[in-house]
C-alpha cells in the first residue's frame, strides 16, 4: 500500500475507532422510531410511560432500588437520546461505585440527603453532600456513587441521562461476579486469593 493510501487508511480507521469509543446515541432521520413489532398505527399511548405510577404512595423498599425508564422499558425513547430513573435510598443504603458508558447523569434530589461523588481520569475525587432541591452532574463514563448516610431518613432522587440506553457498569458486580480469575484479581488488588474469594462470596446472589 502506497504511503499516501496508508495514511488515509489509518486516518479513516482512527475516525471509526473514535466514533465507536464515543458510544453516543446515533442520530435518526425521522421524527421517532417505531419498533418493527408494532404494526398498528401509534397514538399517544406509545409516547406514554406509566411505570412510575407504582412508586406513587408506595412504601419505600427495604434496599436501594432503581426504577428505570430507558429504551428497554419505554421503546418510544429510541433515537431520542434521553432517559430517566428514580433512585430510592432507604436509610443507610448506597448505590455502589459504577459508571454509565454512554451518558452523563444529572441527579436531582427530591427528598432527604445524599453523599455523592465521582473520580476523574487523574484519580481526583469530587464529592458533595446534597440536600433536597440540589442537583449534581456525574460526567459521562466516570466512576461515581451515591450514599444515604442518614441512619433514620430515606432519600429519593431522579436521574436524567443523555442517552436512551445509558448502560450501567457496577464495579463490584463486574469485578467479582463475572468469573474473572481469582489470581488475576488478587494481583490487581495486591491481596490474596482468600480475600478475593470472600468478596465473591459476599456478592454472590442469595438463594
HELIX and SHEET records of a PDB file:
HELIX    1   1 UNK A    3  UNK A   22  1                                  20    
HELIX    2   2 UNK A   44  UNK A   47  5                                   4    
HELIX    3   3 UNK A   53  UNK A   55  5                                   3    
HELIX    4   4 UNK A   75  UNK A   77  5                                   3    
HELIX    5   5 UNK A  171  UNK A  176  1                                   6    
HELIX    6   6 UNK A  182  UNK A  188  1                                   7    
HELIX    7   7 UNK A  193  UNK A  203  1                                  11    
SHEET    1   A 5 UNK A  65  UNK A  69  0                                        
SHEET    2   A 5 UNK A  83  UNK A  89 -1                                        
SHEET    3   A 5 UNK A 155  UNK A 161 -1                                        
SHEET    4   A 5 UNK A 105  UNK A 111 -1                                        
SHEET    5   A 5 UNK A 135  UNK A 138 -1                                        
SHEET    1   B 5 UNK A 125  UNK A 131  0                                        
SHEET    2   B 5 UNK A 113  UNK A 119 -1                                        
SHEET    3   B 5 UNK A 143  UNK A 147 -1                                        
SHEET    4   B 5 UNK A  94  UNK A  99 -1                                        
SHEET    5   B 5 UNK A 169  UNK A 170 -1                                        
END                                                                             
